Amino acid sequence: MSLHEMGIPSVDLNDFIHGSADQKKNFVAALGEAYEGIGFVAVKNHLIDQATVAKLYSEVQAFFSLPEEQKLKYEIRELAGQRGYTSFGREHAKGSNSGDLKEFWHFGQEVTDGDPIKAEYPANIFTEELPGFNEVGIKAYRDLEETGKYMLRAIAIHLGLDELYFDDKIKNGNSILRPIHYPPITSEPKSAVRAGQHEDINLITLLIGASADGLEVLNKKNEWVAVTALPDHIVVNVGDMLQRLTNGKLKSTTHRVVNPPREKWSSSRFSIPFFLHPRSEMKLDCLTSCVPAGEQPQWEPITAGAFLDERLAEIGLKK
């Protein structure tokens, strides 16, 4: 099934950044319709080029191919998975006690302009064995962060906010680039799912096309539908912070990663999402414009930092 058939439209970011007034308006309208419906959209002409994507996947595969003892040098338990390596099965979906069948790495924000927020963030961990992994990881982080800035500008217009509403809230934000490895399946799995059904914590997630199928989203009919990104697109979905801010107007869609058919068990799956987070002090109080007259907001006021801490505890990464 194509993205179009399942209601996930393809939009061209170039229309928003460099297009005419009508092209920009149409981009915002298509994005808003997708985010109020299924919560996912496929984006072409984003700001991470194919050469960077190819190098990133190559370096990611090289890292996860290292011997276990070498990877474990980069797992710093007291960081609660915020930076460096997280070993197989440590994270689980909210509400589940079963560890997801994956290992992953986290690149975080590099604050270079003297912003005091730098004190809130652990330093990035860099590999000794693969300097190219470090370099391309930070470049991809920057490219996706810039792409996300424009996506949020379009979202702001759709919500009737100033176009630059999110800019200062995401500048030096607590975003994460997460290369993920789902290893080959070597014995009968306990479940058909590699990563349990969940919603993302952040404002928006930008996903570079995974190396194999497996991503499924839950549609309005309560049906699981497979999503396969086109080669030159990234998939961008709404996270819980944005859903909360908009009082549920924009949908944080439930999604999961399922196991491949038995004949593909011997293959690894690689996936690289960029979780765009704001600064910790951003208020996620429901926008008054998104709360119908006479009704109460669906959620209590909270900051992005406090909300993140709650969710990290729920998924097993923080005590």
N, C-alpha and C positions, 0 to 999 in steps of 0.2 A: 504494500500500500504506500502511495506517495505521501509526502508531507501535505500536499494540497488536498488530497482525498480525505485525510484525517483532520483537516481543519487547521493545520499549522501553515500559515502563509509564509512565503519567501519575500523579504523586503530588502531593498537596496540602500545601504547606509549612505551611499554617495548622493542619493536623492535628498537626504536630510542635510548633509554637510555642505554640498556644493550645488544642489538643484535649485530650480525656480521656486517661487513662493507656492505655486500649486503642487509641485513635486514634494516639497517639504510638508505641506498640509496633508497630502495623501499618505505620506509615510506615517505621520502621527496618527491619522485615522485608522490605518491598517494595523499599526502597532497596538493602539488602544483596544480595537476590536478583538485582537488575538489575546491580549492580556486580561481582558474582562471575560473571555471565553475559556480557552484551554490553558492559558498561562505560559505558552511556549511560542517562539517565533524563530524562523531560520533567517540568518542575515548574511547577505553577500556584500562584497566591497567593504569589509571590515578593515581594521588597521593593523592586522598581523599578516605579513606576507607568507606565501607558500614556502619560500626558502627557509624562513625561520621555523615554520611548523615542521618541515621535514627534518631539520637539524635537531629540533627539540625532541621529536619522537625517536630519532636515532640515539641521542644522548640518554634519554629516559630508558630505553631498552638496554643500553650499555650499563646503566647504574643497577637496574634490577637484576641483571645477569651476574653481578658480583657475588662472590661467596657470602653466605649468611653472616659469617663472623666479621667481614668487612662492612657490610651494611649496618650491623648492630653497633658499630663504633659511633654511628650518627643518630642513635636513638637515645635521647636525653629525657628520661621519664619525668623529671621535675618540670619540664616545659609543657607537659600535658598535650603533647602532639602539635604544639604551635609552630615549631620549626624542625627541620631535619626529617628523619626517618621514623615511621610508625610501622611496626612489624605486623605480620599476618594475623588477622582475627581480633585485633585489639579494639577496633571500633564496632559499634552495633547501632542499628536504627533505634530511634526513640520508641520505647515501649517493647523492645525485644531484648532478650538476654543472649541471643545467638550472635556471635561475632561474624561480621561480614567477611567474605572469602577474598580478602584483598590486603595488600601492603601499599603504603604510599609515602610521599615526600611532601614537605611544605616549604615553599618559598614565601617569605613575608615582605612587608614594606621596608624599603631602604629610604630612610629620611635623610636628605642631603642638604636641606636649606636652613638648618638651625632651628626648626620647629621644636618646641619643648616636648611635643607628643612623642618624640623619639624615646624618651625615658619609659614610656609605657610598653614598648615592644622589645621582645628578645632579639638579639642579633641573629641574622641568618647564619645557618650552618652551611659550610661549603666543603665539598668533597676534595680530598687530596688526590684521589686517583683519576678524576675526570674533570679537569678545569673547564672543558667545553660545556659540561652539564651546568655548572654554576653560571657561566656567561650567558648561555642561551636561555636559561631559566629566568634570569633577571630581565633580559630583553623582552621575552614573551610576556612577562608580568607587566612591564611598562606599556607594551602595545595593546594588551587587553584592557588595562586600566584606562587608557585613552579611548578605546572603543566604547567601554562602559560609560564614560563621561557623556558621550554623545547620545547613547541610548537613554540615559537618565534625563538628558535635556529634552528629548522627545516625550518621555513619560511626563515630565513636569508640564509641558504644554498641554498634553492630553488632560491632565488633572486641573487645568486652569491656573496653574502656578506660574511664577516668573520662570522663564526658560533656564536661568542659572540657579534655580532654587537649591539643587543638590551640590553645586560645584564646591562650595566651601565645606560642606559636610563630608565629602569624600576625599578632599585634598589631604594627602598623607593618611588615608584611612587604613583600617585594619584588614585589608584584603589579603587573600591567600591564593596562590597558585598551587594546585595539587596534582602532580603526576601520580596516577594510580596504576598498579599492576594487579590484575586478576590472574594468578598462576594457572597452569594447566590442571585439569581435574584428573586425579590419579586413582580415585576410588568412588564408589557409588555415593553421591552427595546426600546429606540428610534432607535437603530441600532443593527445590528447583530454582532457588534465588541466590545470586552471588552477593548482592547488596539489597538489604531489606527495603520495603517500601518506606518512603520518607518524603519530607519536604525540606528544601534547603533553608538554612538559617538566615541568610544575608538579604541584601536588597535585590540584586540580580546575579545570576550565574551565567557565565559565558563559557560554553563548552566547545573546544576544538574537536572535530569529528573523531570518534573513537576508532581504534584499529580493528574492531570487530563489532558485529551487531550485539544487541542485548538490552539496550535502553528501552523501557516501556513506560508510557504515561497512562494515568487513569482518566478517562474522559467523563463527560457529564452523564453518560449512560451507565457509569460504573463498569466500563469495559477496559481491559488492558490493551493498549495499542502500541505496536513497535514503532520506534522513531529511528530512522537512519538518515543522518545528515548528508547532504550533498557534498561532494569533495571541496568545493570552493566556498562553502558556507560554514558559519558557526551557529550553534543553537543557543538562544538566550532566553532564560526563563525567570519568572518572578520568584522571589524568595519570601520567607515568612515576615521579614522586617518590612518589606514593601506592602505586603498584604495587610499587615497590622497598621501601618501608617495610613493606608487608604480605607480602613474599616471594612476590608474584604472586597472592595470594588475591583481590585486587581487580584487575580487568583494565584496563589502559591500551589502549583499542581503537584499531586502525589506522583512519585515515579520510583522505579526500581531497576535493578539490573538482573536479568535472568541468565541461567546457565545455557550454554549453546547445545545444539543437538549432539548426541553421543559421538558422532563421527568427527566432531570438532573439539572434543574434550582435550586433545593433546596440544591445543593452541592456547597461547597466552592472550589476554585482552588488555590493551592499554587505553587509558582515558585521561584527558587533561582538562579538568574544569578550573575556571578562575572564579572564585567566590568574592564578589565585590561587596565589601563591608564599608560602612561609614566610620567616622571617628567615634570613639566610645561615648562622647558626650551628646551625640545627636539624640534628640527626643523622638521617640516613636509613638507619641500620643496621636490618636486618630485625628486626621485633618477634619476640621469642623465642616468643610465643604463636602466631605464624604459621609457625614452623619445626617440621615434624614431628619427633618424638623420633627420635634417631639419625641425622638428616640434617643437612647443612650448609646455611647460607643460600645462596640463588641468587646474591647479590651481596655484594661487599666493602663494609665500612663506608665512608661518605663523608658530607660535610656538604652541605646544600642549595646553599650558595654554590659549592663546588667542582664539584658536579654541573652546575649551571647554566653555569659557565664552560666546561666540557667540551662541553656541547651547543651553546652559542652559536658555538663554533669549528666544530663539525661542520656547522652549517647556514649558515655563511658570514658571520655577523654580527660575529665577533670573531677576531682573529688569535691 
